[in-house]
Amino acid sequence: MITATERPQRVMIVTDAWEPQVNGVATALSRTVTELRRMGCTVEVVTPWDGYRTIPLITYSEIRVPIMARDDVERRFLEFAPDAVHIATEGPLGWYARAVCDHFGFPFTTSYHTQFPEYLSARWSWIPLWAGYRYMRKFHDKSGRVLVTTPTMREQLTHWRIRNVTPWSLGVDTEQFHPRRRTAKPGSATPDGVYRDLPGPVFLYVGRLAVEKNVEAFLALDLPGSKVVVGDGPARADLEAAYPDAHFRGRRSGDDLARHFADADVLAFPSLTDTFGLVILEAMASGTPVAGFDAPGPRDLIPGSGAGAVDDDLRAACLAALDCSREDTRRYAEHFSWRACAETFYAQLDVPPPPVRERIWRRGIQRLPSISLSMPALTMPTMPSPGTGTVRRAATRVHRLVTDRPIRTRRR
């Protein structure tokens, strides 16, 4: 257990994925931040929703990415004066933060949540895989540590010559996702609860409806009972038209989503490109076994767990998962917690030594007036007007950082 005296007290996390986006990356980061704060850290999170001008991401119109934000990222970095910086995504904010850290010689860590090279190749076949990984290698090449969620992803990134890769397992909310929410009888031909009007057993998919998620591989299966899809995305209309026998429930959240997990008999996870698959743990915590391909995510979580099945034949995996014990499935999920996830994340943070910190902050406070005054008004409409008070507060913080505060050296 990490003691309070060893902690870097101020942590800055920069991410292009954050609430209200609904995806595994946003969920994982949000829960990690919550646990870090419970551990005593002060956390500054830089997100697209902080008043920046944004544009929709190509093919993901509901996801907006910021533009013209570099100066403000630098200003927030200097004003907050972090002990450690983590850059969570390879989007515009991630690149802005990388440039700021590189400019000041401030070490940082990164994480790899999404197989964008595979996604790009799935959407646009003319983009070669090596080009996507060249982009990733460039982004992560100065990171002190690249956090990945599974051993398979560690091997894969190492294969593509991305250095300093270290494992970081995610967690699950075992109170929100719990077998007590289940009202259906396992394997029943007449389920109760949220699926009471459907023939059983119920095979469930939860996630984004997009080509890279490979949902069609699940919907095309010849399975007994019913196939239910929870989620939304650009492929929904085409999938509904192509598979009228499947039941599309749209996006769900909170207790409603938890009941959909718990009342299902098997969660099908057809993705071949996810790095982890947080829904796998959410289903398991609900007592619902998981079926997946022998691919990253399922390969790292399911074999030997008694909580599901993996197979090159997804239908065979789904039928095998029906025989798994729901009690064993729940017990396996209880080994994962967000506190353990946050402590692993925290232990990998890269903290610069005192001489480096002093040089950065003394140099940085001289830049604050010009950075603040150069900000376009439209870029940060919610921020107060800059002035001498901003510089004075930053200078006071720098003096305290340099002269008064204990410095934590990096744990290895």
Salt bridges, closest charged atoms under 4 A:
GLU6 OE1 - ARG411 NH1 3.55
GLU35 OE2 - ARG38 NH1 2.86
GLU35 OE1 - ARG339 NE 3.06
GLU44 OE2 - ARG76 NH2 3.08
ASP50 OD2 - ARG76 NH1 2.81
GLU62 OE2 - ARG208 NH1 2.21
ASP72 OD1 - ARG75 NH2 2.56
GLU74 OE1 - ARG70 NH1 2.48
GLU74 OE2 - ARG367 NE 2.64
GLU79 OE1 - ARG75 NH1 3.04
ASP83 OD1 - ARG357 NH1 3.10
ASP83 OD1 - ARG405 NH2 2.45
GLU90 OE2 - HIS140 NE2 2.88
ASP102 OD1 - LYS142 NZ 3.03
ASP141 OD1 - ARG98 NH2 2.62
ASP173 OD2 - ARG31 NH1 3.16
GLU175 OE1 - ARG180 NH2 3.32
ASP192 OD2 - LYS185 NZ 3.33
GLU212 OE1 - ARG123 NE 3.16
ASP232 OD2 - ARG236 NH1 3.81
GLU240 OE2 - ARG236 NE 3.54
ASP255 OD1 - ARG181 NH2 3.28
ASP256 OD2 - ARG252 NH1 2.91
ASP256 OD1 - HIS260 ND1 3.35
ASP265 OD1 - ARG182 NH2 3.12
ASP274 OD2 - LYS213 NZ 3.17
ASP294 OD1 - ARG299 NE 2.99
ASP328 OD1 - ARG331 NH2 2.25
GLU334 OE2 - ARG330 NE 3.01
ASP350 OD1 - ARG410 NE 3.15
GLU358 OE2 - ARG362 NE 3.15
